Amino acid sequence: MTIIAAIDENNAIGNDNQLLWHLPLDLKRFKSLTQNHVVVMGRKTFDSLGCPLPNRLNIVISSNADYKVPENVLLFNSLSEALESALSKDSNPYIIGGGTIYRQAFEYADTLEITLVHTRIEMTDTYFPKIDFSKWNKIFEEFHPKNNKHLYDFRFITYQKKI
Ligand SMILES: NC(=O)c1ccc[n+]([C@@H]2O[C@H](COP(=O)([O-])OP(=O)(O)OC[C@H]3O[C@@H](n4cnc5c(N)ncnc54)[C@H](OP(=O)(O)O)[C@@H]3O)[C@@H](O)[C@H]2O)c1
């Protein structure tokens, strides 16, 4: 399975249940990579989205069995049940966050789709796990300079786990 995340140079990914930036090209890449796949996320990330991501089966993890999700969204009370369901429906499901889910799912991922945003945001409360680069091969990298629609330089990087 694949973990997809946008991180800053301190591995920060969020603050106050919000993203830290608006990068249209990153959103476009997120959409095109995850389109027609299963996406797995924590309850807080689902809350922050406000509605299910279209054209993807949304799987949400919460310890609250009574948490209400729309009809077309699957809710599981444990990571293992969520991942088992995701893998039964898609050979390459995407883990889309947030911090607690990235940490728990990290060991099961064989691919990381990272958007590295070249900044260190001041106010942050949620982080991506530290990547042990000795365990991952970089197989793709693409730099994008800041412009009038993108406040920061950023790069797309794909890592594949070494076998
Ligand atoms: N930059 C990025 O790429 C990116 C991507 C996604 C999210 N984010 C940001 O990340 C932040 C949210 O991340 P977060 O770490 O606070 O929350 P989260 O991982 O999205 O969700 C945490 C919640 O998931 C449930 N959960 C987690 N592990 C569980 C388990 N093993 N069993 C049962 N339920 C479990 C719990 O829900 P209950 O409390 O309901 O039990 C927990 O409170 C936001 O700021 C968001 O914008 C950033």
The ligand as an ORCA input file, in Angstrom:
! r2SCAN-3c Opt
* xyz 0 1
  N      -0.283     17.222      4.991
  C      -0.939     16.105      4.730
  O      -0.623     15.391      3.775
  C      -2.090     15.700      5.610
  C      -2.870     14.586      5.266
  C      -3.916     14.238      6.114
  C      -4.165     14.975      7.259
  N      -3.410     16.041      7.547
  C      -3.627     16.835      8.760
  O      -3.415     15.980      9.870
  C      -4.226     16.436     10.949
  C      -5.075     15.280     11.450
  O      -4.227     14.248     11.905
  P      -4.390     13.636     13.385
  O      -3.194     12.795     13.651
  O      -4.722     14.720     14.343
  O      -5.703     12.757     13.244
  P      -6.100     11.516     12.276
  O      -4.956     10.552     12.219
  O      -6.657     12.014     11.016
  O      -7.309     10.893     13.097
  C      -7.097     10.491     14.442
  C      -8.310      9.708     14.888
  O      -8.366      8.467     14.173
  C      -8.887      7.471     15.029
  N      -7.872      6.444     15.231
  C      -6.544      6.531     15.019
  N      -5.956      5.347     15.243
  C      -6.937      4.492     15.623
  C      -6.974      3.123     15.975
  N      -5.848      2.371     15.994
  N      -8.161      2.556     16.292
  C      -9.286      3.299     16.259
  N      -9.344      4.595     15.903
  C      -8.168      5.188     15.602
  C      -9.264      8.157     16.325
  O     -10.594      8.621     16.126
  P     -11.645      8.809     17.343
  O     -11.125      9.953     18.136
  O     -12.939      9.067     16.656
  O     -11.616      7.513     18.093
  C      -8.295      9.321     16.346
  O      -8.706     10.395     17.178
  C      -5.039     17.607     10.398
  O      -4.359     18.816     10.703
  C      -5.021     17.355      8.913
  O      -5.218     18.550      8.185
  C      -2.363     16.420      6.741
*
